[in-house]
């Protein structure tokens, strides 16, 4: 008997909630617009430090027709690592090393604002080497000033920057493969980093380089 009145009442409630959501979505959009330039510059500065000084980054906001948990915006990151190339959606058009460095730059920025107690980086330095690897280690080192950083890496330049080093290795016990973790002493760290440099046979040159790192 009261169905028509109930529909009218619920529509009024729906309109009231929609108006509140629109105001909140607009506030979020204004904050995003105000932050885009700061975020872009921060990421590009870190990328420059990581040997990608010609990078271009465009953070694009597209208004959506429906509400989401974070407003009414679709946020797109358009990226180019090379001068003269138009920025595109970075997921599809960057190499492994470029993606690693871009993700590290983003995580570094997020970490300064999210107050994370611990951040785990699992082979985020894949696809890089040499001077860039060393700079990547320095970026991670600076991140560790404000949090605990656990880094899984195969790069001696990165491993050498840690305050502590754990070795993860496998061995066969009773026909079963086991994964073990061992904390390394200072002497063991030198040998491990030298082995990462030269392979199974540790040369004097590799040992000296490990000491230098």
N, C-alpha and C positions, 0 to 999 in steps of 0.2 A: 504493500500500500504506500510505503514511504520511499520507494526506489528513486523516483524523480528528484525528491528533496535530497536524498543521500548523494546522488550523482552531482547535484549542484554544489553541495557542501564539500565533497571531495575535490571537485574541480577548483573551488576557491582555495582549499588547502594546497593543492598542487601548484596553483599560480603563485601563492605566497612563497612556497619553498623554491620555486623556479626563479623568482625575483631575487631571493637571497643568494642562490647559487650564481646567478648572473653577476651580481655585485662582487661576490668572492672571486669568481673567475676573472673579472676585469682587474681586480686588485692584484691577482697573481700575474696576469699578463703585463701590467705596468711594472711590476718588480722584475719580471724576466727581461723586458725591454731595457730597463735601467741597468741590468747586470750583464747584458750580452757583451758589450765592449770590454768590460773589465775581465770577464771570463776568457774572451778571445785573446786579449793581450797577454794574460797570464800564461795561457797554454802555449802561445807562440814564443814567448820568452824562454820557457823551458825547452821547447823544441829546438830553438836556436842554440841553447847550451848543449843539446844532444846532437849537434851537427846537421840540423835541418833548418838552416837560416832562411831558406827560400820558400818555406811553407806558407800556404794561404789557408785560412779557416773562415768559413762563413757559417754563422749560427742563424738558422732560419726558423721563424715562427709561422705556422699555418693554423688559422682558426678552424676548429672542428665543429660539426653541427651538433654533436652530442656532448654531454658532460662526461669527463673521465675522473678518476680518483685525484688527478692533479690539475684540474681546470678544464679549459676548452681549447688547448693548444696542442698541436703536433710539433715537436721540436726536432729539427733536422740538422745534423752536422755535415756540412759540405767541405771537403778537404782536398788540397793538392800539395804534394811534397816538392813539386818542381816548378821553377819559374816559367811563366808563359803557358802553363796548363790550367784549364778552367777547373775550379773546385767542383767535385762531385761527391755523392754520398759515399763516405769513406769506407764503408763495409765492403764495397764491391771493387774498389779501384786503388787499393794500396797494397804494397808488398808486406811480407811478414815482419821484416825489420821496422818498416815505417809504422805499421799498426802497433807494434810493441812500444815504440817510443811515444806515439800519440796516446796510447792507453796509460802509459806511465805518467805523462804530463797531466792527463785528466785526473788520475788517481791522486797525484801530488796535490793538485788544487782542492779536490774533494776532502782530502785528509786534513787540510788546514782549517776546514769549516765544520767537519762532522765530529771532531774530537774523538776519533776512534782510539781505543786503548791498544788495539793490535791490528795490523794489516798484513795479510799473507799475499806475497807476489810469487806466483808459480810460473817460472820460466818466462817472465814478462820481457826479458832481454833476448829472446830468441831472434836470430837473424842479424845480430850486430856483432862487431868485433873491434879490435884496435883501440884507437883514441876515443871513439864513440862509446865503447864498452866502459872505458875508464870514466868518462863523463857521466854515464848512466849510473855507475857506482857512486859517484859523488852526489848525484841527485837523490839516490836512495839514502845516502848517509845524512843528508840534510833533512830528509823526511823523518829519520829516526831520532831527530832532536826532540820531537813532540809526541812520539809514540813508540811502541815496540814494533819492529819490522822483522818479519820472517821471510827470507828470500830463498827460493829454490833456484839454483843457477848452475850452469856448466862453465861459466866464464871466470878465469882467475882474477881478472881486473875487478869484478864485482865481489867475488868471494873474499878478496883481500881487504875490502872496506868494512867488513863486519867486526863487531866487538867480540863475537864468539863464532866458532865454526863447528858445525856438525857434519859428519860424513854419513851418508845413507848408502848402504851397500847390501848386496844379496849373497847368500851362501846356501849350499845344499846340506841339510842335516837330515839323516835317515831318509834319504830319497825324496825329501820335501824341500822346496825352495823357501827360505825365510828372508825377510827384509829386516835389516838391523840399522840402528842409529847409534853413532858413537860421537861423544864430544871430544874434540881434538885439543891436545896440548899445543903450546907455542911451537915446539919442534915438529910435531905432527902436522900442524897447519902449513909450515914451510914445505914439508915434503909433499903434502897433498896439493898445494898450489903449484909447486914445481911439476908435479905429475900432470896437472891440468894443462900446463904449458907444453910439456915435451912428450907426454904419453907415458907408457909403462916404464921406460928406462929414463931415470932421472939424471940429467947431465949437470955438470958444474955450472954451465951457463944458465940453465933453467933454475937451478937453486939460487944463484945470484940474483936473477930476475925476480924470483919469488920474494927474496929478502927486500929487494927494492920496492916491490908492490906493498 
